Amino acid sequence: QVQLVESGGGWVQAGGSLRLSCAASPRTFAGYVMGWFRQAPGKEREFVGALSWRMGSTNIADSVKGRFTISRDLAKNRMYLQMNSLKPDDTAVYYCAARAPSDTQYTNWGQGTQVTVSS
């Protein structure tokens, strides 16, 4: 089991940027597929993007493609979600998650970090 902790959320005006960070404890992300999700009030949880920790390849949801990017820092064992050109519709609690490559469901979740974008 790996525990995930997100950070970097906050308040930003529309058009601004934020970078979220996801750290793992006590294990590393090695071998996992990492994901970012978000959930806005009254809405279902939405997939934002995923990262293969081993390969470094990413998959970004169409709804945020071109504005959001996912990256990793192998030395720091951290995953990042860079969010640019933020819109009020991006307001949500953002979660990082992890799963084994053989799993179809994410099995490890962070506690979430709030992102609020004002118009």
QUIURTA-V840818 format. One record per backbone hydrogen bond with DSSP energy under -1.0 kcal/mol. NH is the residue of the N-H (numbers start at 0). CO is the residue of the C=O. If there is no record, write none. Layout:
{{NH & CO} {NH & CO}}
//
This chain:
{{2 & 24} {4 & 22} {6 & 20} {11 & 115} {13 & 117} {14 & 85} {15 & 12} {17 & 82} {19 & 80} {20 & 6} {21 & 78} {22 & 4} {24 & 2} {31 & 28} {32 & 98} {33 & 50} {34 & 96} {35 & 48} {36 & 94} {37 & 45} {38 & 92} {42 & 39} {45 & 37} {47 & 35} {48 & 35} {49 & 58} {50 & 33} {51 & 56} {52 & 31} {55 & 51} {58 & 49} {60 & 47} {63 & 60} {64 & 60} {66 & 63} {67 & 63} {68 & 81} {70 & 79} {72 & 77} {76 & 72} {77 & 72} {78 & 21} {79 & 70} {80 & 19} {81 & 68} {82 & 17} {83 & 66} {85 & 15} {89 & 86} {90 & 87} {91 & 114} {92 & 38} {93 & 112} {94 & 36} {96 & 34} {97 & 107} {98 & 32} {102 & 99} {106 & 97} {107 & 97} {109 & 95} {112 & 93} {114 & 91} {115 & 9} {117 & 11}}
//
